[in-house]
Amino acid sequence: MNRKIIGSVSILILLGIGVVLFFNSPFYNNNSSQSLPEGILEEEGTSILDIGNQEAGDRSVKTFDLTAQETEWELGNGETVNAWTYNGTVPGEPLRVTEGDFVRINLKNELDVPVTIHWHGVLLPNKMDGVPGLTQNAVQPGETFTYEYIAEDAGTYWYHSHQHSSTQVDKGLYGSLVVEEKEKEYDRDEFYILDEWAVNQEKRDMSNMGGMMMGAMSGDGEADTQQMYDTFTVNGKSGEGIDPLVIKEGETARLRFVNAGFQQHQLVFPKGSMKVIANDAEKVNGKKGSSNVLEIAPGERIDVEYTKQNSESEVIAQKTNIENAEEMRIPVVTKENADHPSDQINIASSSEIATGVTYGSEELIFEETPDPDVTYNMDLSMGMNMGQGMAFQINNEVFPETPPIKVENGDIVKVNITNSGRMNHPMHLHGHRFQVVSKNGTALDNPIVKDLIHVKPGEEYTVYFKANNKGEWLFHCHDNNHAERGMVTIVDYQGVYSPFELGGKYENHPQ
């Protein structure tokens, strides 16, 4: 018998066994309800529309107009994709403001589907968070919505749609947002958004479970996304289409990196050229050391200080350990017309990988580990939904049936996050920052303040945050395919309610 046929039959048998095991496992869940947890929609207490109001006053006002529209986008490698964009480009129009500015963004929707904008990592009033069905109704085709907030905290952020985000972010509805310090720390400041696209293959429907099941059986935390995408991009361009970083020998620049995709990326820098300076908009105690490899999880933001070591052309590139990695290469040259480097990047075997929890934060939320008012144990797992395929669960439930984190204003909240599944889960909290105090039961020597923690299979993290921003806030996996299939819960402030609903005439779909 042909080897390919034998292989295909073997995979089908394994998939069948996997399906049977999941259907008979405690992870099985057949709940397809689309109502929010009890209490969130009950009109008791104060509406989220009536809290956290902010006015411009005598602040500088920065106004932007963003139009969601369909665009044929050239990736720069000879391939064109049908993209959904903000203002016709991938990424969308870059937004830069100064800390303390009052920001006003007018969104116009020219797509034929509803959209929103979520301001990822920004601490703002709940009603401006851009989550359809929870903080607003999705903006309908032909309609507009205005977002307003004070840019309180300097740092690296990004914006993206939170309506059907597994589809809309995947198609290009995202852009960069920088809140600059009043006194800039670097003369040179560049922004890079990393992403993956399915160009030469049709994106696999997650309900067929192919990549998911193979990932579950193989133990590869990213087998699902690696099978779904075939093209890597930097700022919407791939391979030869990526613009070079033109920088003089000895010059130093701040490079801001955001991962808008659904799989982690490991970037290799020329040795001795970079140090991490911020993570999720918080300054860190980074230092130059043996590491020249930077790992960025989906949804994460990491800033580095980069210094050109010599006059030779070189690259900052995705580690060549996965298929199509060679397309994610940022050429670094000393003049515009310099030849781009074509040699393979080398990684010393002794190089350690710097991740989102490698360096502690300069400023902490809690100087000492506090006594919590609320403790929530968050178990991340995989299961099945009858007729819907693979499910990603929090405490054996899928959204909107996941148990919420119920808090009162002022509470100190402890969350123990355990990944008992077989996939990576970058967990992102809206409207707050948390302090990571331990990993796998061991206290961190240098705690770090973040709003996203990348939890790999078998890992456990304990985080603390202060409930000091009233509203109804998402806490979800930022592999948006996993969020789409249930890995979402809500931080539910008591005495506060949302007047919005999932689905309905506005087709609100917050995952």
Sequence and secondary structure as in RCSB ss.txt:
>XXXX:A:sequence
MNRKIIGSVSILILLGIGVVLFFNSPFYNNNSSQSLPEGILEEEGTSILDIGNQEAGDRSVKTFDLTAQETEWEL
GNGETVNAWTYNGTVPGEPLRVTEGDFVRINLKNELDVPVTIHWHGVLLPNKMDGVPGLTQNAVQPGETFTYEYI
AEDAGTYWYHSHQHSSTQVDKGLYGSLVVEEKEKEYDRDEFYILDEWAVNQEKRDMSNMGGMMMGAMSGDGEADT
QQMYDTFTVNGKSGEGIDPLVIKEGETARLRFVNAGFQQHQLVFPKGSMKVIANDAEKVNGKKGSSNVLEIAPGE
RIDVEYTKQNSESEVIAQKTNIENAEEMRIPVVTKENADHPSDQINIASSSEIATGVTYGSEELIFEETPDPDVT
YNMDLSMGMNMGQGMAFQINNEVFPETPPIKVENGDIVKVNITNSGRMNHPMHLHGHRFQVVSKNGTALDNPIVK
DLIHVKPGEEYTVYFKANNKGEWLFHCHDNNHAERGMVTIVDYQGVYSPFELGGKYENHPQ
>XXXX:A:secstr
  HHHHHHHHHHHHHHHHHHHHHTSTT          TTTSS  SEEGGGSS    TTS EEEEEEEEEEEEEE 
SSS EEEEEEETTBSSEEEEEEETT EEEEEEEE SSS B  EEET    GGGS  BTTTB  B TT EEEEEEE
  S EEEEEE  SSHHHHTTTT EEEEEEE SS S S EEEEEEEEE  SS    GGG HHHHHHHHHT TTHHH
HHH  EEEETTB GGGS  EE  TT EEEEEEEE SSS EEEE  TTSEEEEEETTEEB     S  EEEE TT 
EEEEEEE  SSS EEEEE TTSTTGGG EEEEESSTT     S     TT  EE TTSS BSS S SS    SEE
EEEEEEEEEETTTEEEEEETTB TTSS  EEE TT EEEEEEEE SSS EEEEESS  EEEEEETTEEEEEEEEE
SEEEE TT EEEEEEE  S SEEEEEESSHHHHHTT EEEEEETTEE    SBGGGTB   
